Amino acid sequence: MANIKQQKKRDLTNHKKNLLNSSFKSSLKSAIKAFEADCANQDKAAALVSFNFACKKIDKSVSKGIYHKNHAAHQKSRLAKMLNQLA
C-alpha cells in the first residue's frame, strides 16, 4: 500500500477504471458470442441484428481506449466474414 496521498488516490481511480473496463469487455464478449451463436443457428436476420450491435460495441471500445483500432478492425472483419458466409 502506498504512503503518498496522491498515489493512494491513483490506486482508487485505477481500481474503479479497471472495474468499468472489465465490465465493458465482458459485455463486448457476450455480444460477440451472441452473434456467433446466431451464425451457428444459420439465422441470417438475427445474425445481422447482433452483428450491428457487436460492431457498435467494438467501436465504442476503441473510443473508450480499451482496444486498439487495429484489433477492432480485425474483430469486425472476422465477424463480417462469418456473416457473409451465411446463406
URNOR-V60938 format. One record per pair of residues at least 12 apart in sequence whose ideal C-beta (glycine too) atoms are under 6 Angstrom apart, sorted by the first residue. I is the first residue (numbers start at 0). GAP is how many residues later the second one is. Records with the same first field share a line. If there is no record, write none. Layout:
I->GAP  GAP
This chain:
20->45
27->29  33
30->22  23  26
31->22
33->16
34->15  16  19
37->12
38->43
43->42
46->36
50->28  32
54->21
57->14  17  18
